[in-house]
Amino acid sequence: MIRFNTNYWALIIGGSSGFGLATAEKLARHGMNLCIVHRDRRAAMRQIAPVFEKLRETGVEVLTFNLDGLSEEGRQTVLDGLSDALGENGKIRMLLHAVAFGNLKLLASYQEPGAAAAARARLAQDAGLSADRLHEIVEKDFEEGFDALYPLMDQAGDYSNRQFLEKEDFVRTIHAMGFNIVEWAKDVLNRKLFAADARVLSLTSEGNSVAWRGYAAVSAAKAVLESVSRSMAVELAPYGIRSNVIQAGVTDTPALRAIPGNRRIRAQSRLRNPFARLTTPEDVANVIFLLCLEEAAWINGALICADGGERIG
């Protein structure tokens, strides 16, 4: 079994659920020490704290910070504490930015495509059913796993027609999920905490190029993220830092379930994926683990798809 250098640390921004937590669990099993930054309410911590304890049971050191990792104060608090834990020999081998913080509002009020409503009306008429009864049947069968029914779903309830994206929504989302990673990487670099062969990794999605309703601000942030990752790949390479972005397939995480219309997104993805399933956090964590190996040192400035071929379906 591969074991990392005992002086190596992973700094995970957004590590209490989803991709960040799965990565922490994977790396801990292979001997990498962990610094996990997260922001969770006290009630949620009753479930999260035992998970962190299990990470410690693997024998690695685990530091956790429940604070605002998007703020200057929060970032410096983490790096001060981590610097003390690293001592003279510890170094950050991998920085993963896995923050899922964005505004998921529409640009304008939702209008259902006329073709979908017409198809439901015609099908109800031909079946001798009322529109309400057809809706009940489609909803029931869709929930039981018949993904191909998604075009017949009444999607109006998935969207809010009361709140829409404003300038501040874009600003906060693009900072959180777009360029906050640069702030972390620069501060770690300036403190000389990176290992000689370090990895800076971040996460994007197919929403970077496919328009999902309610995803406009996050999509803009992902475009920024991918751009700054390429810039870091060039400008930080002289310091031994590799910067790459992982495009995860659609994954059933709390972040996905917050996206309006996520049931349709999940159904489409299962139908498109050659393996007929969604991506899991563990699928992505395995790719991140591979990128932390010595053999991955020549991968830099790349966008790596971890989706089982979903994007080509």
N, C-alpha and C positions, 0 to 999 in steps of 0.2 A: 504494500500500500504506500502510495506517495505521501511523504510528510514534508511540510514546508520547514524552512529554517526557523528555529525557535525564536529568533529575534524579529521575525516578520510580523507585521500587523496589517489588518484590513480596517480602513476607516469607512464606515457605511453610513451615509446620510439618508435616513429614511429606512430604518432597519427593524421595525417592530411588526411588519406584516409583508405579505406579497413577495416581490422579488428580493427585497433587501433582507428579509428574515430567512428566506430559503437559501440565499447566498451565505449568510452568517452560519447557518446550520451545516452547509456543505463544507465551508472552509474550516470550521471548528473541527470537523471530523478528520481533517487532514493536517491539523496542528497549527493553524494560523490564529494568532491572537486577534481579538476583536475590539474595536471601539464603535459602538452603535449609538447614533444620534436619532432621536425620535421625538415626537410630540403627541402625547396621548393623555386623555383625561384620567382622573383617579379611578373611576369605575372600570375603565378598560385595562388599567394596570393590574387588576386582580387576575386577569387572564394572561397578560403579557409577562409579568414577573416570573411565574413558574417556567415559562419558555426560556427566559434568560438564564435561569438557574440550571436548566438542562444543558445549555451551552457551556457553562462553567464545569459541569460534570465531565465534559470531554477532556479536561485537563489544561485547556488554554486559558489565558487571561482574558477577562471580559470587562470592559468599561462601558457603562451606559449613561447617557445624558438625556433626560427628558426636558427638552427646552426648545426654543425657537431657533432652529439651525439656519434659518434664512436671514437672521439679524446679525449685525456686526458683533454685538455683545455676546450673543449665543455662540458664534463661531470662535471667538477668542477664548471664551470660557472652556469650550471643548479642547481647543489646542493647548491651552495652559495645562489642563488636567492630563491630556495625552502625553505632552512633553515630559511631565513628571514620571508617568508610567513607563515611557520608553527607556528612560535612564540613558546610559552612555552608549549602549549597543543596539537598542531597538530602533527599527526603521519602518516606515509605512511602505509596504510593498504594493498595496492596492487601495485606491480611493474610488468608491462607487457612489454615484449620486443617483438615488432611487426615490427622490421626493415626488409624491403625487399630490400636488396642491395647485388647483387651477379652477377657474370659473367656467362652469358648464351651462352656459345660457345660450339661448338662440340670438341670432342677429335681428330677426323679425318674427312676427307671430306665425305660428305653424298653420299651414294650409295643406290639408291632405290632398294628394294627387287625385284628380278626378277619375282616373282610370281604375284606381284601387276601389274607390267607392262604387263605381259602376260595375266592376266585376263582382263585388259582394252582392249588390242588388240583383244582378242577373242570375247568379248562382242560387240565391234565396228563392227567386221566382221559379226557376226551373225545378228546384227541389220541393216546391210547395211549402216553403218555410217563411216565417216572418224574418225581417232583418235582425231583430233582437235574438231570435232563436239560433240563426246561423252564427251570429257573433258568439253566443254561448258555446256552440259546438266547436267552432274554430279555436276559441280561447282554451277550452278544455283539452282538446287534442294536441294543441301546440304545447301546452304545459306538460303533457305526458310524453313529449319527445318527438313529435312529428314536425321537425324543423322546416320541411318544405312548405308548410302552411303559412310561413311568415308574410308573404305578400298579401294575404287576405286579412291580416290582423288590422284592427282599428287602432291606429297608433296615436290618435289625438291625445289620449291620456298620458302619454309618455313625456309630453312637453308642457312647459309653463308658458302661457301667453300673457304673463303679468310682469316678468322681469327679463330684460334683454341686456346684452353685453354693452358696457360703456367703456370709456377710455381707461378708467382706473382698473377695471377687470383685466384688460389686456396688459397693463403695466405690471400688476401684481403677478399675473400668471407667467408672463415672459421672464420676469426676474426669477421666480421660484423654480420654473422648469426649463428655463432657457440658459441664463448666464450665471446663476448662483454657483454653478460648478466651477467657474473660472475664479470666483472669489475664494473658494475653498482651496483650489489647486495653487493659486498664487501665494496664499498665506502659508500653506504647508511647505512650498518651495522656499519662501523667504526665511522660514524657521529652520531650514535644512533638515527636515524630518523625512523626506523621501529616501527610499532605498536607491542604490546606484542604478537599479533596473526596475523602475516603478511603472505601474499601470494606472491610468485614469480612465474610468469606464462610466458610461451613462446609458440611459435607456430611452428608446424612442418607440414608435409604433407605426402601423400602416396609415394611421391618421395624419402622418406627415405628408402624404400625397393623395389620400382619398378623403373626400369631404363627407364627414359624418355630421349630422345636425347636432348642434349644441357643443361642438368640439372646436369651434373656430379659434378661440383664444389659446387652447392647448396646442392645436395644430401650428399656430404661429410660434409658440414657444419651442416646439420640437424642431422647427426649421432653424431657429436661432441656436438651439442646442447642437444640432448637427454641424452648423457652420463654425461655432466656437471650438468644437471638438477637433475639427480639421485644422483650425489655426493653432491649437495647443499641440497637435501632432507635429507641426512644423517648428513652432517657436520654443517648445519645451524639450524637443529631441536632444539638443546639446547637453541637457541635464540628465539624460538617461531615461526620460519619461515617454511612455507610449500612450497615446490617447485614441480610444476607439469607442464607437457607439454600437449598442446591440439593439436591433429591431426585433422585439418580441412579438410572437403571434398573439392573437386575441386570447387573453387569459382571464379566467373567472376570479378576479380579485375584488376587494372592496372598491378600489379605484375604478374598475370597469363598471361595477354595478351603480356607480354614481353618474355614469354617462347616460343622458336621455336616450331612450331607444336601445338600451344595451341588450335587451332580449333579442331584437332583430339582428344586432351585430353578432351575437353569439351563434344564432342559428345559421346565418350566412357563412360564418367561419367554419362551423362543423361541416357544412355541405361542401365547401370549397377545399377543405384540407384533405390531402391525399390519404391521411391516416384517420379521417373522419372523427377527429376529436379536437378539443381546444388545446392550446399550449398550457403547460403547468408552470408554476414558479420554479419547480425543481428542474424542468427542462432548461430554463434560462440560467439557473444557478450552475448547472453543469457546464454551460458554455463559459460563464464567467470564471469558473475554476480552471478550465483549460487555458484561458487567456492569462492566468496568473502563473502558468508554468514557464520554466526556462525556454522550452521549445517554442513558445509563442512570442518570443522577443522581437521577431521581425515583422509582426503584424502591427501596423501603425497607420492612423488616419483612415481606418476602415469603418464601413457600416456593415455589420455582420448580422444576417438574418437567422433568428432562432425561432422558426415557426413551422417546422415540419413540411415546408413547401406550400403553406397556405397562400402565400402571395402569388403563386403561379396557377392556382386553381381557378 
